[in-house]
Amino acid sequence: MHVHLREPGQTHKETIASGTAAAVAGGFSAVACMPNTEPALDSAAIVSEVMRRADAAGLARVYPVGALTRARAGAELAPYHLLADAGCVAFSDDGSTPRDARLLRNAARYAADLQCVFISHCEDPDLKGDAVMNEGEASMRSASTRAGFGRGLIVRARSADRRRHRQAWHIAHVTTAASLDLIRWARARGVRVTCEVTPHHSRSWTTASTTIGPTRR
């Protein structure tokens, strides 16, 4: 659902061949690779090259996730239809969360006829900064954790414009129960939103892991 194959541009970290070999070794027959490569997966030519290299590796199937904005810079929409034709199954700027609500609204309109999901981290870098905090009493009192996620999700709920733009959103790496409450809030208002939690965030979810699955059409 969410892997980093790092090719092109960051092959010292991973390659399509090594990443898909790891996937197969771990029991995965298909992976969706994120667009935080160099250059980003924001053109049909780059996506086609990823597909070619995946076919050459002959291991796990690769489903590219195209960039939501050009160069993942949050300023100009990527060419969604060309990316989808090249093989993209979703769009995301990965860790670079767009903050312009108008851009997100335009993205939902532009991609309205595509069966592709938008994937977002929903982080506010102005609130998060460079801070990292483990879960505990202090982090539960922190306003920035909830405010950062809340701002992102509310922007997306408004951007989807509820029932007018039925674009599906997937929230990556949910880490708090408060985030689930916000996702329920958005779903109750007609926003097509799903979410997931990663294994390394899941220690405290053994008693509070409410599944929020795909929306009914």
C-alpha positions as CSV (number, residue, x, y, z in Angstrom):
1,M,0.0,0.0,0.0
2,H,2.9,2.4,0.7
3,V,6.5,1.6,-0.1
4,H,9.5,3.7,-1.1
5,L,11.5,2.2,-4.0
6,R,13.6,5.3,-4.2
7,E,14.3,4.9,-7.9
8,P,15.0,7.1,-9.8
9,G,17.6,9.3,-8.0
10,Q,18.1,7.6,-4.6
11,T,19.4,4.1,-5.6
12,H,21.9,4.3,-2.7
13,K,18.8,3.7,-0.4
14,E,16.8,1.3,-2.6
15,T,16.2,0.2,-6.1
16,I,13.1,-1.2,-7.8
17,A,14.8,-4.5,-8.1
18,S,15.9,-4.7,-4.4
19,G,12.6,-3.3,-3.1
20,T,10.5,-5.8,-5.0
21,A,12.8,-8.6,-4.0
22,A,12.3,-7.7,-0.4
23,A,8.5,-7.5,-1.0
24,V,8.5,-11.0,-2.5
25,A,10.6,-12.3,0.4
26,G,8.1,-10.9,2.8
27,G,5.1,-12.4,1.1
28,F,3.9,-9.4,-0.9
29,S,3.1,-10.0,-4.6
30,A,2.3,-6.3,-5.3
31,V,3.4,-2.9,-3.9
32,A,2.4,0.7,-4.5
33,C,5.5,3.0,-4.6
34,M,5.5,6.5,-3.4
35,P,6.6,9.5,-5.6
36,N,9.3,10.9,-3.4
37,T,12.0,10.1,-5.9
38,E,14.5,12.4,-7.7
39,P,12.9,13.6,-9.9
40,A,9.4,13.0,-8.5
41,L,6.9,10.7,-10.2
42,D,5.2,13.7,-11.8
43,S,5.5,12.9,-15.5
44,A,4.3,10.0,-17.7
45,A,7.8,9.4,-18.9
46,I,9.2,8.8,-15.4
47,V,6.3,6.6,-14.4
48,S,6.7,4.5,-17.6
49,E,10.4,4.0,-16.8
50,V,9.5,2.8,-13.3
51,M,7.0,0.3,-14.9
52,R,9.7,-0.8,-17.4
53,R,12.2,-1.5,-14.6
54,A,9.7,-3.3,-12.5
55,D,8.8,-5.5,-15.4
56,A,12.5,-6.2,-16.0
57,A,13.0,-7.2,-12.4
58,G,10.1,-9.7,-12.8
59,L,9.3,-9.9,-9.1
60,A,6.4,-8.1,-7.3
61,R,4.0,-6.1,-9.4
62,V,4.6,-2.3,-8.9
63,Y,1.7,0.2,-8.9
64,P,3.1,3.7,-9.0
65,V,1.7,6.5,-6.9
66,G,2.0,9.7,-8.9
67,A,2.9,13.1,-7.5
68,L,-0.1,15.3,-6.4
69,T,1.8,18.4,-7.5
70,R,4.7,19.0,-9.8
71,A,8.0,18.2,-8.1
72,R,5.9,17.7,-4.9
73,A,6.3,21.4,-4.4
74,G,2.7,22.1,-3.6
75,A,2.3,24.8,-6.2
76,E,1.1,23.3,-9.5
77,L,-1.1,20.3,-10.1
78,A,0.6,17.3,-11.8
79,P,-1.0,15.9,-15.0
80,Y,-3.2,13.3,-13.4
81,H,-4.7,11.9,-16.6
82,L,-1.4,11.3,-18.2
83,L,0.0,9.8,-15.0
84,A,-3.0,7.5,-14.8
85,D,-2.6,6.4,-18.4
86,A,1.1,5.6,-17.6
87,G,0.0,3.3,-14.7
88,C,-0.5,5.4,-11.6
89,V,-3.2,4.2,-9.3
90,A,-3.1,7.0,-6.8
91,F,-1.7,10.5,-6.2
92,S,0.3,11.9,-3.2
93,D,3.0,14.3,-2.3
94,D,4.0,11.8,0.4
95,G,5.7,13.7,3.3
96,S,5.3,17.1,1.5
97,T,1.7,17.9,2.5
98,P,0.1,20.7,0.3
99,R,-1.4,23.4,2.5
100,D,-3.3,25.4,-0.1
101,A,-7.0,24.5,0.2
102,R,-7.8,26.0,-3.2
103,L,-5.1,23.8,-4.8
104,L,-6.6,20.7,-3.2
105,R,-10.1,21.7,-4.3
106,N,-8.9,22.1,-7.8
107,A,-7.1,18.8,-7.6
108,A,-10.4,17.0,-6.6
109,R,-12.2,18.7,-9.5
110,Y,-9.4,17.9,-12.0
111,A,-9.3,14.2,-11.0
112,A,-13.1,13.7,-10.6
113,D,-13.4,11.3,-13.5
114,L,-10.4,9.1,-12.4
115,Q,-10.7,6.1,-10.2
116,C,-7.6,7.1,-8.3
117,V,-7.2,7.8,-4.6
118,F,-5.5,10.8,-3.1
119,I,-3.1,9.8,-0.3
120,S,-2.0,12.3,2.4
121,H,0.2,12.4,5.5
122,C,-1.9,15.3,6.9
123,E,1.0,16.9,8.7
124,D,1.3,20.7,9.2
125,P,5.0,21.5,9.1
126,D,4.5,24.9,10.7
127,L,3.1,23.1,13.8
128,K,5.3,20.0,13.7
129,G,8.6,21.7,13.0
130,D,11.6,19.3,13.6
131,A,10.1,17.9,16.8
132,V,9.7,14.2,17.4
133,M,7.9,12.9,20.5
134,N,7.1,9.5,21.8
135,E,3.7,8.7,23.0
136,G,3.2,9.4,26.7
137,E,1.6,11.8,29.1
138,A,3.5,14.8,27.7
139,S,2.6,14.0,24.1
140,M,-1.1,13.6,25.0
141,R,-1.1,17.1,26.4
142,S,0.6,18.5,23.3
143,A,-1.7,20.6,21.2
144,S,0.5,20.4,18.1
145,T,-0.2,16.7,17.5
146,R,-3.9,17.0,17.3
147,A,-3.9,20.5,15.7
148,G,-1.5,19.4,13.0
149,F,-3.6,16.4,12.0
150,G,-6.9,18.3,12.5
151,R,-6.0,21.1,10.3
152,G,-4.9,18.8,7.5
153,L,-8.0,16.6,7.6
154,I,-10.5,19.5,7.9
155,V,-8.9,21.1,4.9
156,R,-9.3,17.9,3.0
157,A,-12.9,17.5,4.1
158,R,-13.7,21.0,2.8
159,S,-11.6,20.4,-0.3
160,A,-13.6,17.3,-1.2
161,D,-16.6,19.6,-0.9
162,R,-18.5,16.8,0.7
163,R,-21.0,15.4,-1.8
164,R,-20.1,17.6,-4.8
165,H,-16.6,16.1,-5.4
166,R,-16.6,12.4,-4.5
167,Q,-12.8,12.1,-4.7
168,A,-11.5,9.4,-2.3
169,W,-8.9,10.3,0.2
170,H,-6.6,7.9,2.2
171,I,-4.9,9.1,5.3
172,A,-1.5,7.5,5.8
173,H,0.2,6.7,9.1
174,V,-2.6,7.5,11.6
175,T,-1.0,7.6,15.1
176,T,-3.7,8.8,17.5
177,A,-7.2,7.9,18.6
178,A,-8.1,11.6,18.1
179,S,-7.2,11.2,14.4
180,L,-9.7,8.4,14.1
181,D,-12.4,10.7,15.6
182,L,-11.7,13.3,12.9
183,I,-11.8,10.7,10.2
184,R,-15.2,9.5,11.5
185,W,-16.3,13.1,11.6
186,A,-15.4,13.6,7.9
187,R,-17.0,10.3,6.8
188,A,-20.2,11.2,8.6
189,R,-20.3,14.3,6.4
190,G,-20.0,12.3,3.1
191,V,-16.2,12.5,2.6
192,R,-14.8,9.3,1.1
193,V,-11.9,8.8,3.5
194,T,-10.0,5.7,4.6
195,C,-6.9,5.3,6.8
196,E,-4.2,3.0,8.0
197,V,-1.6,2.6,10.7
198,T,1.9,1.3,10.2
199,P,3.3,-1.7,12.2
200,H,5.8,0.6,14.0
201,H,3.0,2.8,15.2
202,S,0.8,0.0,16.3
203,R,2.0,-0.9,19.8
204,S,-0.6,1.1,21.6
205,W,-3.4,0.1,19.2
206,T,-4.0,-3.4,20.6
207,T,-7.1,-2.3,22.5
208,A,-8.2,0.7,20.4
209,S,-7.7,-0.4,16.8
210,T,-11.1,0.4,15.2
211,T,-11.0,-0.5,11.5
212,I,-12.3,2.1,9.1
213,G,-12.6,0.4,5.8
214,P,-13.6,1.4,2.3
215,T,-16.6,3.5,1.8
216,R,-19.7,2.2,0.1
217,R,-20.4,3.6,-3.3
